[in-house]
């Protein structure tokens, strides 16, 4: 049974893609930033992290390609880190503000509600130490709801999202294969989460995850889904 909360007239959200799994989303009057991996990314050399605005930085797990610039951007903006307990404390020990969470829990912030949902992946900090379990985020307020899956395989737990959260306006799913699900499984994930508008991530950054974009689009179109494959630095609206 779906959550009773249904968003009747969703607002248009402004989104910018910074590469890999990093997105900026203007939501609830705040700047949300996900998984900032920019400075070490050769494909994102045109982006100056000192220009990025962030009120909150949401980290799906502790791998370098998701937290590389989190500390710098957080301190530049006095932003609050939102993540699992271990990753939040790790960032707190580096002098960042943080709000720790864990799987299945939700919290109402000044921009909306954040719920941590399951992801199947691994997680460690750049020094190899334990970073807790990886996760995704479902985020909603009275105007819209979206899902950032983080790094994950296809999982039956995705079917719980439409049962426990408002209907999704869009979802960000990894499609690069090898380290996460590929586009074929991601298209199935779109069905599981009952979402027609998908934004792809975690692809083309380096050799292991270079994809055939036409094949990816075909995987989604066969299931009646739309997928957007943004260019790094591209701003778009949903």
SELO-988187 format. One line per 8 residues: number of its first residue (from 1); their letters; for each residue x, y, z of C-alpha. Coordinates in Angstrom, 3 decimals. Each point is the difference from the previous one (the first is absolute). Layout:
% residues N
NUM	a	X/Y/Z; ...
//
This chain:
% residues 238
1	xxxxxxxx	0.000/0.000/0.000; 1.401/3.385/-1.046; 0.675/2.778/2.481; -3.081/2.197/0.422; 2.035/3.058/-0.968; -0.625/0.783/-3.678; 1.485/3.053/-1.690; -2.684/1.472/-2.248
9	xxxxxxxx	1.795/2.886/-1.718; 3.752/-0.628/0.062; 2.323/2.950/-0.367; 2.722/0.226/-2.649; 3.409/-0.788/1.460; 3.297/1.434/-1.246; 2.771/-2.593/-0.146; 3.672/0.188/-0.971
17	xxxxxxxx	2.209/-2.986/-0.767; 3.606/0.201/1.223; 1.074/-3.453/-1.208; 0.010/-3.581/1.319; -2.776/-0.034/2.659; 0.210/3.680/0.939; -3.076/2.169/-0.473; -1.110/3.322/1.349
25	xxxxxxxx	-3.757/0.272/0.537; -1.870/3.150/0.987; -2.705/-1.323/2.293; -2.163/1.548/2.672; 1.873/3.282/-0.260; 3.345/-1.673/0.705; 2.977/-1.179/-2.030; 0.473/-3.765/0.376
33	xxxxxxxx	3.232/-1.565/-1.252; 0.482/-3.741/-0.424; 3.255/-1.993/0.030; 2.520/2.684/-1.058; 2.800/-1.571/-2.046; 1.220/2.831/-2.212; 3.626/1.029/0.566; 1.473/-3.490/-0.695
41	xxxxxxxx	-2.305/-0.519/-2.998; 1.908/0.832/-3.198; -3.298/0.449/-1.837; -1.129/2.705/2.458; 3.043/2.275/-0.220; -2.146/2.897/-1.157; -1.849/0.139/3.315; 1.326/2.134/2.859
49	xxxxxxxx	-1.174/-1.520/3.261; 0.386/3.362/1.723; -2.927/1.261/-2.076; -2.362/-2.770/1.108; -2.788/0.928/2.405; -1.125/-2.576/2.543; -2.177/0.226/3.086; 0.040/-3.774/0.455
57	xxxxxxxx	2.326/-2.665/-1.387; -1.455/-3.500/-0.212; 2.475/-2.878/-0.199; -1.148/-3.481/-1.007; 3.166/-1.770/1.197; 3.666/0.514/0.754; 1.769/-0.820/-3.262; 2.386/2.631/-1.346
65	xxxxxxxx	-2.049/0.541/-3.153; -2.887/1.183/2.191; 1.608/2.015/2.805; 3.179/1.463/-1.544; -1.083/3.649/0.171; -2.549/-0.268/2.805; 2.185/1.493/2.716; 1.129/2.993/-2.049
73	xxxxxxxx	-3.452/0.861/-1.319; -1.604/-0.523/3.424; 2.449/2.376/1.664; -0.282/2.554/-2.812; -3.758/0.160/0.526; -0.358/-1.006/3.666; -2.171/-2.767/-1.423; -1.379/-2.920/1.990
81	xxxxxxxx	1.031/-3.517/-1.000; -2.853/-2.534/-0.089; 1.059/-3.622/-0.190; 0.118/-3.323/1.792; 1.364/0.036/3.529; 3.586/-1.010/-0.793; 0.441/2.377/-2.933; -1.607/2.868/1.899
89	xxxxxxxx	2.290/-0.465/2.991; 3.016/-0.321/-2.321; -0.851/3.400/-1.496; -0.717/1.414/3.454; 3.461/-1.001/1.151; 1.322/2.122/-2.867; -1.792/3.037/1.310; -3.198/-0.174/-2.059
97	xxxxxxxx	-3.518/0.467/1.301; -2.001/-3.197/-0.356; -3.282/-1.797/0.574; 0.398/-3.804/0.338; -2.683/-2.417/-1.208; -0.411/-3.703/-0.673; -1.960/-2.393/-2.189; -3.777/0.288/0.106
105	xxxxxxxx	0.070/3.187/2.052; -1.309/3.368/-1.105; 0.366/3.577/1.241; -1.788/3.223/-0.844; 2.432/2.791/-0.893; -0.861/3.588/-0.897; -0.121/-0.941/-3.713; -1.967/-3.235/0.375
113	xxxxxxxx	0.159/-3.583/1.217; 2.975/-2.282/-0.638; -0.293/-3.766/0.236; 2.975/-2.360/-0.214; -0.700/-3.068/-2.122; 1.983/-3.113/-0.755; 2.769/-0.273/-2.593; 2.029/-3.095/-0.844
121	xxxxxxxx	3.633/1.002/-0.429; 3.116/0.273/2.188; 1.290/2.950/1.996; 3.370/1.018/1.388; 1.829/3.264/0.500; 2.997/0.892/-2.184; 2.357/-1.403/2.663; -1.820/-3.350/-0.150
129	xxxxxxxx	-1.745/0.333/3.355; -3.619/-1.015/0.543; -2.588/2.498/-1.271; -3.241/-1.703/0.986; -2.619/-1.279/-2.401; -0.754/1.820/-3.263; -3.462/1.449/-0.556; -2.188/2.142/-2.203
137	xxxxxxxx	-2.197/2.977/0.845; -3.679/0.666/-0.629; -0.763/3.690/0.530; -3.359/1.719/-0.019; -2.019/3.016/1.068; -3.472/1.290/-0.919; 1.145/0.801/-3.534; 2.074/-2.933/-1.263
145	xxxxxxxx	1.720/-3.308/0.761; 3.149/-1.531/-1.459; 2.421/-2.888/0.562; 3.797/-0.059/-0.249; 0.904/-3.681/0.033; 3.720/0.418/0.638; 2.121/-2.932/-1.160; -2.077/-3.142/-0.036
153	xxxxxxxx	-0.907/-3.231/-1.682; -3.589/-0.707/-0.967; -1.777/-1.020/3.175; -3.507/-1.101/0.899; 0.110/2.551/2.834; -0.629/2.649/-2.644; -3.599/-1.219/-0.106; -0.415/1.339/3.541
161	xxxxxxxx	0.522/3.597/-1.135; -3.428/0.505/-1.631; -1.547/-1.781/2.996; 1.555/2.294/2.604; 0.688/3.320/-1.732; -1.930/2.495/-2.138; -0.081/-0.614/-3.748; 3.330/0.885/-1.585
169	xxxxxxxx	0.291/2.886/-2.445; 3.399/-1.241/-1.110; 2.806/-2.323/1.055; 3.774/0.019/-0.398; 1.265/-3.518/-0.734; 3.504/-1.350/-0.699; 0.271/-1.599/-3.435; 3.731/-0.524/-0.598
177	xxxxxxxx	0.192/-3.734/0.782; 3.103/-1.764/1.420; -0.139/1.792/3.397; -3.777/0.575/0.038; -2.992/-1.243/-1.934; 0.137/0.549/-3.740; -2.665/1.685/-2.070; -1.931/-3.239/-0.547
185	xxxxxxxx	-0.482/-0.534/3.744; -0.523/3.720/0.597; -2.956/-0.077/-2.392; -1.513/-2.764/2.116; 0.714/2.110/3.095; -2.037/2.810/-1.576; -2.936/-2.391/-0.125; 0.545/-1.115/3.590
193	xxxxxxxx	-0.071/3.588/1.275; -2.917/0.905/-2.312; 1.792/2.993/-1.492; -0.116/1.057/-3.655; 2.617/2.782/0.087; 3.540/-1.236/0.596; 3.332/1.820/0.058; 3.022/-2.209/-0.560
201	xxxxxxxx	3.232/0.257/1.990; 3.219/-1.880/0.762; 0.950/-0.489/-3.648; 2.841/1.016/-2.389; 2.239/1.387/2.771; 2.716/-2.577/-0.676; 0.546/-3.116/-2.078; -1.866/-2.560/2.079
209	xxxxxxxx	-3.301/1.878/-0.249; -0.067/1.364/-3.559; -3.427/-0.743/-1.448; -1.823/-0.201/-3.326; -2.420/2.913/0.436; -2.306/-1.102/-2.798; -0.312/-3.456/1.554; -0.717/1.574/3.390
217	xxxxxxxx	-2.786/2.133/-1.443; -1.452/-3.048/-1.733; -0.062/-1.983/3.265; -2.188/2.662/1.565; -2.194/0.771/-3.008; -0.947/-3.688/-0.298; -1.517/0.299/3.468; -1.727/3.298/-0.686
225	xxxxxxxx	2.504/2.023/2.029; 1.898/3.185/-0.801; 3.686/0.273/0.847; 2.090/3.151/-0.081; 3.766/-0.283/-0.382; 1.265/3.477/0.883; 3.338/1.483/-0.943; 2.334/1.053/2.821
233	xxxxxx	-0.828/3.563/0.966; -3.435/-0.159/-1.613; -2.903/1.644/1.789; -3.480/-1.320/-0.706; -3.502/0.013/1.477; -2.421/-2.747/0.960
//
